[in-house]
């Protein structure tokens, strides 16, 4: 991962990585799973709440903002 240059891959977002690369919420594309979408369906949106997703909430907390672009990938409910 260290050999990849920004913004190709940041892995888990942390304040220090965002600061190191001088990234703001508008520079980040967050890709995450979504139980409320059918398996394989995708949606893109800007901002919004974490809706109970701990990983999204972690990113919002680290960046002190919810204004990042999100690519939601449906995994469906079991």
PyMOL commands that set and color helices and strands:
alter all, ss='L'
color gray80, all
select helices_A, chain A and resi 15-20+25-27+54-63
alter helices_A, ss='H'
color red, helices_A
select strands_A, chain A and resi 29-34+42-46+69-74
alter strands_A, ss='S'
color yellow, strands_A
deselect
rebuild
show_as cartoon
